[in-house]
Amino acid sequence: GRRVKPSLCPSLAVLDEVRADASLKRLLFTGVGCAVQALRSMNGGDPEAALGLDELYVLGTHCVDNSPTPEAARRFVSTLPGVGAERADDVLAYEFMADFRVHARLRAGDGEETVKLAYMTLPPSIGIPSIAPSCFSCFDYTNGLADLVVGYMGAPFSNDDEMTTAPLMVTVRNARGREMLETAVASGRVSILQRGGKGGRALPSTGDRRAITMKTVAGDSMVKSLTDPSFIAGDKGAPPFVGNILANIIAKALPTGIEFARYSIDYHYLRNLLFVEDRMGKRADRHVPAYARAIMDRYADEMAELTTPPPETPDEGDGLLGALRRLLRR
């Protein structure tokens, strides 16, 4: 997240060079969930043999909502108040953070500066074109096949934190991931601030995600486009001072820590379920993994209400007769 620009990239293309170089026997691959899944599936699940490696280490990141192209990412940052088209090329990194703001790091003279823009200041119309269709179809936010996963999701966050200072959550999935983390700590590159325990049970967690999850789903531009045929996304976001007030209010009501991570996962899985059902029809039954279905089952009633169109009101006519019909209906 220190230099992240969420955009799809051909991270697997380098594997052709790896396979062609017989001197390479140990490889550290860093990638998002879709890239890690493709890597793990090589050679029937034996990528080491396919690449001629003795050891393969896989470092993953939490990943959601990448831009389909660098150009789309540039258009997105151009909409950020305080950045605009004139400073889009100065953006070194940007990330959606737990304070309901986009943090963007920009070149500034000989150094850098960070601007924090409330989500609500973004024009709703920029949302859908800034996210790749493959990301709307993804249910691997947590990068389940990596040995070790690093990201902001679930880590403590304070209003004073920025992209370069906020703690990160590290998920160790197996013995190789444990080896990777211990090596990083021993080399002085990583400091462990708090042990999370099995499944993160020892990490901070407050609040209840359910209500804010459904509010976020219902307000999402993609969800509105799928559930409301008349929906047209607006081209203007809230004024910055209004957006900041709203972000402060929402941030105080949000769950924190692990419960915030669960909120983010639930929201994106529910949104993506609607997308794949719309695009794939019955094939979505095979596409959506069982673990994602289990998470979403608890929202079945709310999702049914969200996706059920309101009953049509019969045309009662104008004039006296129509007025009488409406009066009797009360």
N, C-alpha and C positions, 0 to 999 in steps of 0.2 A: 503493500500500500504506500510505500514511501515515494515511488515514482510511477504510480499506477495511472494509466489512461485506459479506462475500460473499453477495449475495442478488440474484435476478433483478430487473430494473427495466425500465420501458418507455423506454429511452434513445432509441429511434427516433421516439417520438411527437412530439418537437419539430420533426421535419422538415416537418410540415404547416405550421407557423408560418414556417419558413425559406422554403418554396416560395411562401407568400402574401406575403412581404415582398420586393418588387422591389429594395429598397435593399441587400439582403445579396448580396454578390458573392464573398466569401471566407469559408470555413467551416473551423474545426478541429473535427473530430468525434473524441471519445474513447469507445472502447467495447471490449467483449470480443469474442471470435472470432465468436460467432453473430450479434451485432449488426453487425459489420463485414461478414460475408458477405452479410447481407440488404441492407446499404447498397450494397455493390459490385454487387449483382445488379439494382438499380433500372434501369429503362429499357434492359434488355438489356445492362447493363454500362456504362452512361453516366449515372451519378447526377448529374454536374454539369449536364447538359442537363435532366434531370428536375427539378432544384431551382433552375434558373436561375442557377447559379454560374459564376464564371470560374475559381476555384481551390478545390479540396477537399483538405484535409490530414487524414490519418487516423492518429491516435495510438492504439495498441492496448496492452492489458495481457495478460500471461500469465493464463490463466483456467482454473480447474477447480473442480468441486464447489460450485456456488452453491446457497444455500437457495432453495426454490421460492417462499417468501413471507417478508416481514419477520417474521411471527409465528413461522414455523419457525426463522428465525435467532435470534429471542429465546429460544425454547425451547432451542436449542442452547447459547447462552451461559449459560443458567440452570443447565446441568449442570456448568459449570466450577467445580472447587473454588476457593474464594476469591472467587467471583462470586455464584452462586446466584440464585434468583428475586428476592431482595431488592435486588440490585445490577445486575440485567440492564439496566435502563434507564440505568445509568451508563456502559455500555460504549460507547466512542467508536469503537473499531476492534478487529479481531482478525484474526489470520492464522496459518496453519500454517507454521512456520519450519523451517529445515534442522537444528535441534538436536533434532528430534522432540518439539517442544513447541508448544502454542498460546500465542501471545503476545496478551494482551488489554490494551488501554489503557482506563483507567477515570477518570472524574472523581473527584477526591479533594480536597475543600475548594475552595480557589481554584486548584488546579493539577490535575495528572494523576499517575497511577501506572501502572506496567506489572506485570502478573502473568504468570508463565510456567508453564504447566501441562503436564505430560507427557501425550502422546497417550493413554497407557495408563490414565490416571485417568478418561477419558471412559467412560460406560456404552456398551457395544457397541450397545445398542438405539437409541441416538440417531443412529447413522450414516445409515441408509437414509432415514428421514423428513426428515433435514436436507439432503438432496441432491435437486435437481430431476431428474425423469426425463430431461429434455433434456440435462442434464449427464452422466448415465450413457450417453447416446447420442452424445457429442461426441468428435471426433478432431481438434480444432483447438486444443489446449492452447497452441501457440506463436503463435496469431493470425496465420496465414500471409498474410492479405491486407492487413494494415496497412502503412503507409509506415514507421512507426517503432514498435517494441515495447519496453516497459519492464516489468521485474519482478525479483523476487528470484532466480528460477530461474537457476542457473549462476553466480551471483555469489559471491565469497568470503564466508565467514561464520565468525565466531568466537563463542565462548561469551559474550563480553561484549557482543555486538551485540544491539540491539533493533530494533523496527520502524522507529524514527526514525533509527537510526544505521547500520544494515546497508547496505552498498553495493548498488546495483542494476545489473543487466545490461541494456544497451541494444542492440537488434538493429536495424541499418539495412538496409532492404530495397531501397531505390531512391534515385534522385537527390532526390526530394522529401523522403524521410526524412533524407537527409544534410543538406539545407537546414534542416530542422526542428532537428536536433541542433546544427548549427553556430550557428544563431540563438540557441538556449538557452544555449550556452556563451558566446557573445559578450555576451549580456545579463547574465552572471554568475549565472544561475539554476542552472546545471549545471557540475560540475567532472568532467573525465575523469581517473579514477585510473589506468587502464591501457587501452591499446589491445588489442582482442581479436584483430585480424587476421581474415582471411577465414574465415568459418565458426566463429569463436571459437577457432581453433587456438592462439592465443597466450595464452589464458586458463588459469588453474590448473586442473588435472584430475588426480585421483589415485583409485586403487582400481579395483575391478571390480564393476559393478552387477548382474551376472546372478543371483548367488545371493540377494542381498537383495531383488531384484525379485520372484522367485518366492515367497520367504517372505512378502513383503508381500501379494502376490496371494492366496496360500493363506489368509492370516489375515484377509482383508477380509470384512466382514459380508455385503455383497452377493454376493460370490463364494460364500461358504458357503451362503447361502440358495438359490443357483442349483445348487449341486453336491451338497448334502446335504439331502434332504427332511426329515430329523429336526432340522435346526438351528433353535435358538431363541436369539436374541441375548439376552445377559444385561442386567440392569438396573443393574448396579453395575460401576464400573471399579476399577482397582487403587487401594489406599490411596496418597495422595500421596508418602509417603516411598519406597514400593516403586516407584511409577511413575518417580520421579526417578532412582533407581538404575538402572532398566532403560533409561531415556532416555540416561543418561550412557554406559552400556555400548554401546548401539546406535549412538549418535552417533560414538563412537570407531572403530567398525567400518565406518561408512558411507563410500561414495565421496564425494569433494568436488568442488566447482566444476562444470565441464561434465559430468563423469561422474555427479554427483548429479542434474543436470538430466535426463540421459538415463535415469537410474533412475526419476525421477518420471514422465517421459513414458511409458516402457515399461510401468510398473505400471498407470497409468490407462488406457492403450490396451488392455492385456490384459483388465483388468476390464470395460471397456466393450464389448469384443468379445463376451464371454460374455453381457452384458446384451442387446445388440441381437440376437444370435442367438436368445436365448430369447424376446424380444418380437416380433421381426420374421420369424423363420424364414428362408426363402429370400431375402426382400427385403433381408436384411442383406448379401448379396453385392454389391448395388448401393450400399448405404449407406456401407460402410466404404471409405475411399479407399485407393488403391494404395500410397501412401507409408506409411500405417499398417500395411497388410498386410506390407510389406517389413520394417518394424521388428519385427513380431511373429513373422515366420517363424523367427527364430533360437530362439524358445521353443517351437516346435511339439511337440517330444518331451515337454517338461515339462508343457505344457498338456494334452496328450493323457493323460498320467498323472494329472493333477489332476482331469480331467473324466470319467475312466473309473471307473465304480463297481466296488468290490471284488467278486470272485466270491462268490456265495452259498455258505455252508458247509452241506452237507447235514445234515439232522436225523439224528443217529446214534442217537437214542434214549437212554433212561435205563437204569439198572441195569447188570447184568453184561455184557449184549450190547453196550450202548453203550460201556462202558469198554474192552472188547476191541477194538472197531472203532477207537477213538481211539488205543489202544496200537499197533495194527498200522499206523496211518497215520503214526506218528512215524519 
